[in-house]
Amino acid sequence: NSKYPSNWTCVGPFNDSAQLPNQHFGIIHAISVNPNNEQEIYIGTGTAGLFHTSNQGKDWKCLTDSIPFPVIGIHDLVIDYSKNPHTIILATGSTNTWYDNVSFGLVHSIDGGRSWQSHSKKEGVFMAPELFSIVVDSIHHCWYTHSKSSIYRVTNDGKDWHVIFNNNMHAAN
């Protein structure tokens, strides 16, 4: 009954009809549509992980349910559509303070989301509680990401991260 009618339709992401009582998709932070096939869409949510559809939203599947925690926030995603299955990189974590949300740093899948590898550095340099974006420089084979206070770079598929800027560096200058 709005005086500003619209033609929007909610297309999800939803679990399949047998799972409707278990909906958990939450806020959408990131979206990627396959430039070669508009039927294929990836959605990164604030609390429920990564969802995928290959039929423009009629059916959705959560691709991060295999990660061992039920709540994963995604701020950004990069999909390499030139590879089949697609390579997927996710920046995880959340800035929300009213619920617990696990950060896995950057997670990476080379099999279209069937399995995941975490790229959270272990000895101190990495990772922040939340990462906000991902940039992939395919010419120089680098990934970049950032948190509230630091910018990180890696040149070997997530193995050795380096801080290239943080607030402490800036304060010292």
Secondary structure as a PSIPRED ss2 file (coil, helix, strand):
# PSIPRED VFORMAT (PSIPRED V4.0)

   1 N C   1.000  0.000  0.000
   2 S C   1.000  0.000  0.000
   3 K C   1.000  0.000  0.000
   4 Y C   1.000  0.000  0.000
   5 P C   1.000  0.000  0.000
   6 S C   1.000  0.000  0.000
   7 N C   1.000  0.000  0.000
   8 W C   1.000  0.000  0.000
   9 T C   1.000  0.000  0.000
  10 C C   1.000  0.000  0.000
  11 V C   1.000  0.000  0.000
  12 G C   1.000  0.000  0.000
  13 P C   1.000  0.000  0.000
  14 F C   1.000  0.000  0.000
  15 N C   1.000  0.000  0.000
  16 D C   1.000  0.000  0.000
  17 S H   0.000  1.000  0.000
  18 A H   0.000  1.000  0.000
  19 Q H   0.000  1.000  0.000
  20 L H   0.000  1.000  0.000
  21 P H   0.000  1.000  0.000
  22 N H   0.000  1.000  0.000
  23 Q C   1.000  0.000  0.000
  24 H C   1.000  0.000  0.000
  25 F C   1.000  0.000  0.000
  26 G C   1.000  0.000  0.000
  27 I C   1.000  0.000  0.000
  28 I E   0.000  0.000  1.000
  29 H E   0.000  0.000  1.000
  30 A E   0.000  0.000  1.000
  31 I E   0.000  0.000  1.000
  32 S E   0.000  0.000  1.000
  33 V E   0.000  0.000  1.000
  34 N C   1.000  0.000  0.000
  35 P C   1.000  0.000  0.000
  36 N C   1.000  0.000  0.000
  37 N C   1.000  0.000  0.000
  38 E C   1.000  0.000  0.000
  39 Q C   1.000  0.000  0.000
  40 E C   1.000  0.000  0.000
  41 I E   0.000  0.000  1.000
  42 Y E   0.000  0.000  1.000
  43 I E   0.000  0.000  1.000
  44 G E   0.000  0.000  1.000
  45 T E   0.000  0.000  1.000
  46 G C   1.000  0.000  0.000
  47 T C   1.000  0.000  0.000
  48 A E   0.000  0.000  1.000
  49 G C   1.000  0.000  0.000
  50 L E   0.000  0.000  1.000
  51 F E   0.000  0.000  1.000
  52 H E   0.000  0.000  1.000
  53 T E   0.000  0.000  1.000
  54 S C   1.000  0.000  0.000
  55 N C   1.000  0.000  0.000
  56 Q C   1.000  0.000  0.000
  57 G C   1.000  0.000  0.000
  58 K C   1.000  0.000  0.000
  59 D C   1.000  0.000  0.000
  60 W C   1.000  0.000  0.000
  61 K E   0.000  0.000  1.000
  62 C E   0.000  0.000  1.000
  63 L C   1.000  0.000  0.000
  64 T C   1.000  0.000  0.000
  65 D C   1.000  0.000  0.000
  66 S C   1.000  0.000  0.000
  67 I C   1.000  0.000  0.000
  68 P C   1.000  0.000  0.000
  69 F C   1.000  0.000  0.000
  70 P C   1.000  0.000  0.000
  71 V C   1.000  0.000  0.000
  72 I E   0.000  0.000  1.000
  73 G C   1.000  0.000  0.000
  74 I E   0.000  0.000  1.000
  75 H E   0.000  0.000  1.000
  76 D E   0.000  0.000  1.000
  77 L E   0.000  0.000  1.000
  78 V E   0.000  0.000  1.000
  79 I E   0.000  0.000  1.000
  80 D E   0.000  0.000  1.000
  81 Y C   1.000  0.000  0.000
  82 S C   1.000  0.000  0.000
  83 K C   1.000  0.000  0.000
  84 N C   1.000  0.000  0.000
  85 P C   1.000  0.000  0.000
  86 H C   1.000  0.000  0.000
  87 T E   0.000  0.000  1.000
  88 I E   0.000  0.000  1.000
  89 I E   0.000  0.000  1.000
  90 L E   0.000  0.000  1.000
  91 A E   0.000  0.000  1.000
  92 T E   0.000  0.000  1.000
  93 G C   1.000  0.000  0.000
  94 S C   1.000  0.000  0.000
  95 T C   1.000  0.000  0.000
  96 N C   1.000  0.000  0.000
  97 T C   1.000  0.000  0.000
  98 W C   1.000  0.000  0.000
  99 Y C   1.000  0.000  0.000
 100 D C   1.000  0.000  0.000
 101 N C   1.000  0.000  0.000
 102 V E   0.000  0.000  1.000
 103 S C   1.000  0.000  0.000
 104 F C   1.000  0.000  0.000
 105 G C   1.000  0.000  0.000
 106 L E   0.000  0.000  1.000
 107 V E   0.000  0.000  1.000
 108 H E   0.000  0.000  1.000
 109 S E   0.000  0.000  1.000
 110 I C   1.000  0.000  0.000
 111 D C   1.000  0.000  0.000
 112 G C   1.000  0.000  0.000
 113 G C   1.000  0.000  0.000
 114 R C   1.000  0.000  0.000
 115 S C   1.000  0.000  0.000
 116 W C   1.000  0.000  0.000
 117 Q E   0.000  0.000  1.000
 118 S E   0.000  0.000  1.000
 119 H C   1.000  0.000  0.000
 120 S C   1.000  0.000  0.000
 121 K C   1.000  0.000  0.000
 122 K C   1.000  0.000  0.000
 123 E C   1.000  0.000  0.000
 124 G C   1.000  0.000  0.000
 125 V C   1.000  0.000  0.000
 126 F C   1.000  0.000  0.000
 127 M C   1.000  0.000  0.000
 128 A C   1.000  0.000  0.000
 129 P C   1.000  0.000  0.000
 130 E C   1.000  0.000  0.000
 131 L C   1.000  0.000  0.000
 132 F C   1.000  0.000  0.000
 133 S E   0.000  0.000  1.000
 134 I E   0.000  0.000  1.000
 135 V E   0.000  0.000  1.000
 136 V E   0.000  0.000  1.000
 137 D E   0.000  0.000  1.000
 138 S C   1.000  0.000  0.000
 139 I C   1.000  0.000  0.000
 140 H C   1.000  0.000  0.000
 141 H C   1.000  0.000  0.000
 142 C E   0.000  0.000  1.000
 143 W E   0.000  0.000  1.000
 144 Y E   0.000  0.000  1.000
 145 T E   0.000  0.000  1.000
 146 H E   0.000  0.000  1.000
 147 S C   1.000  0.000  0.000
 148 K C   1.000  0.000  0.000
 149 S C   1.000  0.000  0.000
 150 S E   0.000  0.000  1.000
 151 I E   0.000  0.000  1.000
 152 Y E   0.000  0.000  1.000
 153 R E   0.000  0.000  1.000
 154 V E   0.000  0.000  1.000
 155 T C   1.000  0.000  0.000
 156 N C   1.000  0.000  0.000
 157 D C   1.000  0.000  0.000
 158 G C   1.000  0.000  0.000
 159 K C   1.000  0.000  0.000
 160 D C   1.000  0.000  0.000
 161 W E   0.000  0.000  1.000
 162 H E   0.000  0.000  1.000
 163 V E   0.000  0.000  1.000
 164 I E   0.000  0.000  1.000
 165 F E   0.000  0.000  1.000
 166 N E   0.000  0.000  1.000
 167 N H   0.000  1.000  0.000
 168 N H   0.000  1.000  0.000
 169 M H   0.000  1.000  0.000
 170 H H   0.000  1.000  0.000
 171 A H   0.000  1.000  0.000
 172 A H   0.000  1.000  0.000
 173 N C   1.000  0.000  0.000
